[in-house]
Amino acid sequence: MNSIMVVSKKERAHRAFDVGFWKCDGPLEEPYGRAPTQRHGIFQYGTITLRTVNPGGGELKISANVRIFFGDLNSVEYLTYEFPNVERNPLSGQLTMREAGNDVSLIGTLRTGSNSITGDWYSTLVGKVGTFKAIKDEMPEIPQGFELVRTVSGDFRGAIKSTHPEINLPERASITLVTRQDNEGEKGGILITGSTRLYYGEFGSNEYEQIEFENIQFNFYNRFLTARTTDWGIVYKGTLGLDGSFNGVVYADGYGKVGTISLAADDNLFDSVNP
């Protein structure tokens, strides 16, 4: 029986797959006879929903919805991509999910009689990102040594170091980031809001100023974050690491670069974050 269900005119069929997206090179499984190798990388959970319709004349139309999560499958941080026209090669079973305007595309194989899709996924920003495996009604096994991509939301705190002779930044700072789904935009996505605190005493003291961010930009693929405050013209630019660290540069309007910043997520805090 063909694994893509062909239904009568104007009827639709849906098949939902749980997905593991790996950011690594090489096959998901070692070739037969070759000893397993120790690989390290990162992975993300996701879902693929295939929809089929037969409008008549023997033509099968396939569309897909792909959702990629940051954090676990219960996370509210996810990106959704619609592919209204999925190409399928009836000889090889290859599925090509590509759509202008989407910054992600997938090429995989769904073989006859199989409940899984395996293939590669790509980003318009970086090219090939890695490999993926999707299984119907079952989560793919995650290879050992792979780390789950963290959510963006959270609390981060650590040290600021002044590097400008006219600027005297406090030695301690924190950032709070909050995410939610953008249900009003045409394509949806993830909206990020937050604030920063500049501490003049120890963490936990009341000696701080809290400044809201008016604009936060985050690239989910290279994890580069830019956050501008509503007051004082302070801008943080840096990389939000998979380990919950944030390392970057501090800018101020009229001065340019004024310092460096190094923060850690609350679940990774050590005494060393206190300068």
VOGU-3710 file (C-alpha; in Angstrom, 3 decimals, decimal comma):
1> mnsimvvskk> 0,000/0,000/0,000  1,351/3,400/-0,940  2,393/5,438/2,097  0,783/8,571/0,624  -2,954/8,074/0,810  -4,855/8,959/-2,361  -8,367/10,110/-1,519  -11,388/10,947/-3,613  -12,009/14,373/-5,116  -12,113/17,234/-2,596
11> erahrafdvg> -11,419/14,876/0,311  -8,273/15,361/2,339  -5,941/13,081/4,233  -3,572/14,148/6,999  -0,465/12,374/8,262  1,406/13,786/11,231  5,047/12,957/11,961  7,192/13,779/14,979  10,601/14,992/13,907  14,137/15,138/15,185
21> fwkcdgplee> 16,209/17,839/13,445  19,946/17,341/13,770  22,490/20,072/13,088  25,375/17,916/11,977  27,020/16,427/8,911  26,913/12,780/7,928  24,253/10,060/8,015  21,912/9,470/10,939  22,885/5,801/10,966  26,353/4,349/10,554
31> pygraptqrh> 26,813/2,269/7,368  26,683/-1,488/7,846  29,966/-2,914/9,056  31,406/0,397/10,193  32,104/0,997/13,862  30,002/3,774/15,433  31,778/7,102/15,724  31,411/9,580/18,556  29,567/12,606/17,174  28,548/15,799/18,889
41> gifqygtitl> 25,936/18,254/17,763  22,621/19,839/18,572  19,071/18,820/17,793  15,564/20,268/17,771  12,139/18,704/18,018  9,570/19,308/15,337  6,476/18,083/13,539  5,623/17,549/9,890  2,002/17,280/8,772  1,421/16,079/5,211
51> rtvnpgggel> -1,927/16,840/3,578  -3,106/15,225/0,348  -6,005/15,933/-1,965  -6,992/14,490/-5,325  -8,833/17,166/-7,326  -9,524/14,724/-10,156  -7,835/13,734/-13,363  -5,398/11,477/-11,540  -3,491/14,407/-10,032  -2,361/14,096/-6,434
61> kisanvriff> -1,610/17,367/-4,635  0,485/17,349/-1,467  0,979/20,220/0,986  2,835/20,294/4,281  3,066/22,135/7,571  6,446/22,048/9,323  6,940/23,248/12,884  10,411/23,543/14,459  10,624/23,912/18,248  13,172/25,624/20,455
71> gdlnsveylt> 13,156/23,673/23,693  10,915/20,631/24,159  7,666/19,811/22,363  5,691/21,761/24,995  7,600/24,967/24,276  5,756/28,042/22,997  8,875/28,923/20,997  8,463/27,469/17,534  8,624/28,509/13,911  5,909/27,339/11,510
81> yefpnvernp> 6,353/26,942/7,763  3,644/26,238/5,195  4,483/24,441/1,970  1,382/24,551/-0,246  2,980/22,548/-3,066  5,176/19,602/-2,090  6,874/17,813/-4,970  6,933/14,008/-4,807  8,916/11,741/-7,085  6,710/8,631/-7,543
91> lsgqltmrea> 9,743/6,510/-8,464  12,072/7,334/-5,573  9,587/8,639/-2,990  11,546/11,863/-2,610  9,619/14,777/-1,103  10,773/18,343/-1,742  9,363/21,008/0,585  10,376/24,380/-0,752  8,489/27,669/-0,931  9,538/31,208/-1,832
101> gndvsligtl> 9,456/33,352/1,289  10,304/30,473/3,643  13,838/30,508/4,990  13,754/26,733/5,566  13,422/23,897/3,052  13,463/20,106/3,427  14,303/17,281/1,033  13,521/13,788/2,289  12,394/10,334/1,270  9,111/8,670/2,241
111> rtgsnsitgd> 9,314/5,122/0,967  6,333/2,958/0,117  5,078/1,142/3,195  7,256/3,239/5,504  6,116/5,413/8,384  9,251/7,545/8,401  10,850/10,333/6,383  14,603/10,909/6,397  16,520/13,642/4,642  18,313/16,968/4,855
121> wystlvgkvg> 17,113/20,425/5,861  18,404/23,737/4,624  18,352/27,416/5,528  18,573/30,287/3,068  21,004/31,914/5,520  23,551/29,119/6,014  22,809/26,473/3,373  22,605/22,909/4,647  21,794/22,908/8,350  21,821/19,167/8,969
131> tfkaikdemp> 19,688/16,053/8,727  16,252/15,080/9,984  14,207/11,982/10,692  10,425/11,994/11,058  8,363/9,043/12,306  4,590/8,802/12,347  3,185/8,717/15,913  6,627/8,146/17,419  9,517/10,387/18,404  12,839/9,493/16,694
141> eipqgfelvr> 15,604/8,342/18,998  18,103/11,114/19,690  21,749/10,093/19,114  24,046/10,162/22,106  26,153/13,273/22,514  23,583/15,629/20,985  22,297/18,626/22,935  18,772/20,038/22,782  18,542/23,611/21,492  17,496/25,832/24,389
151> tvsgdfrgai> 14,610/28,251/24,491  15,392/31,947/24,178  13,201/32,996/27,088  14,823/33,133/30,488  16,812/35,180/32,979  20,512/35,830/32,453  22,942/37,669/34,718  26,636/38,318/34,958  29,277/40,973/34,470  29,748/44,156/32,432
161> ksthpeinlp> 33,184/45,649/31,855  33,614/49,289/30,799  36,051/49,897/27,948  35,335/53,576/27,184  37,201/56,268/29,182  34,083/58,454/29,499  31,712/55,671/30,514  31,409/54,120/33,984  29,094/51,121/33,706  28,017/49,156/36,803
171> erasitlvtr> 29,831/45,852/37,193  26,754/43,635/37,267  23,793/43,290/34,914  20,936/40,965/34,059  18,680/40,407/31,075  15,163/38,952/31,074  13,752/37,681/27,770  10,119/36,672/27,220  8,788/35,055/24,048  5,337/34,608/22,570
181> qdnegekggi> 3,824/33,619/19,260  3,058/36,422/16,801  -0,527/35,620/15,851  -1,119/38,970/14,187  1,627/38,969/11,568  1,037/37,577/8,110  3,575/34,767/8,533  3,526/34,457/12,311  6,763/33,820/14,163  8,205/34,477/17,600
191> litgstrlyy> 8,103/37,884/19,288  10,696/38,638/21,954  10,334/41,282/24,663  12,349/41,920/27,793  14,389/44,217/29,986  17,814/44,690/31,509  18,825/45,539/35,055  22,004/47,415/35,912  23,067/46,558/39,479  25,012/49,006/41,630
201> gefgsneyeq> 25,183/46,471/44,442  25,111/42,687/44,676  22,581/40,581/42,787  19,424/40,386/44,885  19,835/43,909/46,277  17,440/46,768/45,543  20,208/48,911/44,091  19,475/48,569/40,404  17,901/50,355/37,472  15,570/48,398/35,214
211> iefeniqfnf> 15,280/49,484/31,575  12,889/47,921/29,086  14,002/46,837/25,635  12,154/48,535/22,791  13,531/46,324/20,049  14,975/42,818/20,183  16,219/41,016/17,075  17,306/37,388/17,218  18,581/35,058/14,508  17,477/31,550/15,457
221> ynrfltartt> 20,153/29,921/13,294  23,358/31,720/14,247  21,804/32,807/17,610  22,977/36,418/17,303  20,943/38,810/19,450  20,590/42,593/19,283  18,632/44,416/22,006  18,097/48,193/22,275  16,749/49,870/25,414  13,924/52,402/25,480
231> dwgivykgtl> 16,054/54,871/27,477  19,726/55,877/27,490  20,391/54,434/24,025  22,053/51,254/25,291  22,458/48,388/22,808  23,615/44,835/23,513  24,954/42,792/20,610  26,189/39,248/21,050  25,639/35,522/20,802  23,175/33,620/22,971
241> gldgsfngvv> 24,904/30,268/23,332  23,260/26,872/23,547  24,647/26,571/27,077  22,646/29,620/28,205  25,556/32,049/28,016  25,389/35,496/26,440  28,642/37,115/25,398  28,748/40,352/23,509  29,473/44,044/23,242  27,740/47,056/24,797
251> yadgygkvgt> 27,126/50,173/22,709  25,717/53,584/23,657  24,318/56,268/21,379  26,884/58,997/20,826  29,767/56,911/22,201  29,923/53,743/20,126  31,366/50,700/21,856  31,494/51,279/25,615  31,989/47,830/27,107  31,648/44,060/27,037
261> islaaddnlf> 29,009/41,862/28,634  29,142/38,222/29,764  26,026/36,589/31,237  24,855/33,094/32,197  21,378/31,621/32,440  20,005/31,192/35,961  20,313/27,403/35,759  23,997/27,785/34,894  24,974/30,366/37,485  28,144/29,996/39,467
271> dsvnp> 29,891/32,255/41,937  32,259/33,206/39,122  29,641/35,432/37,524  30,162/37,904/40,334  33,100/40,131/39,370
//
